[in-house]
């Protein structure tokens, strides 16, 4: 996968999780778990972006 595919895949996963957060029937523990997953995907996205733009600078 290239950077653009990874970025698009992660963005889609985050959007799906954000829609799940809008469900009024989820429990607080599920909300916390989903938010942690979103945070993890955002971190992965940041790492992929840093790797993409900083590759070869060393």
C-alpha positions in Angstrom: 0.0 0.0 0.0 1.2 3.5 -0.7 0.7 6.5 1.5 -2.5 7.7 -0.2 -4.1 4.3 0.2 -3.2 4.0 3.8 -4.4 7.6 4.6 -7.7 6.9 2.8 -8.2 3.6 4.6 -7.5 5.1 8.0 -9.8 8.1 7.4 -12.6 5.7 6.4 -12.1 3.6 9.6 -12.2 6.8 11.7 -15.4 7.9 10.1 -17.0 4.6 10.7 -16.0 4.7 14.4 -17.2 8.3 14.7 -20.6 7.2 13.4 -20.7 4.5 16.1 -20.1 7.2 18.7 -23.3 8.9 17.6 -25.4 5.9 18.7 -27.3 6.8 21.9 -27.5 3.2 23.0 -23.8 2.6 23.5 -22.4 2.2 27.0 -19.7 4.4 28.5 -17.2 1.6 28.3 -18.0 1.1 24.6 -17.6 4.9 24.0 -14.2 4.8 25.7 -13.1 1.8 23.7 -14.2 3.5 20.4 -12.5 6.7 21.3 -9.3 4.9 22.1 -9.5 3.2 18.7 -10.0 6.5 17.0 -7.0 7.9 18.9 -4.9 4.9 17.8 -5.9 5.3 14.1 -5.1 9.1 14.3 -1.7 8.2 15.7 -1.0 5.6 13.0 -2.0 8.3 10.4 0.5 10.7 11.9 3.2 8.1 11.8 2.5 7.3 8.2 2.5 10.9 7.3 5.8 11.5 9.1 7.3 8.5 7.4 6.0 9.6 4.0 7.3 13.2 4.2 10.5 12.7 6.1 11.7 9.6 4.3 15.3 10.0 3.2 16.1 13.1 5.2 18.7 11.3 7.4 
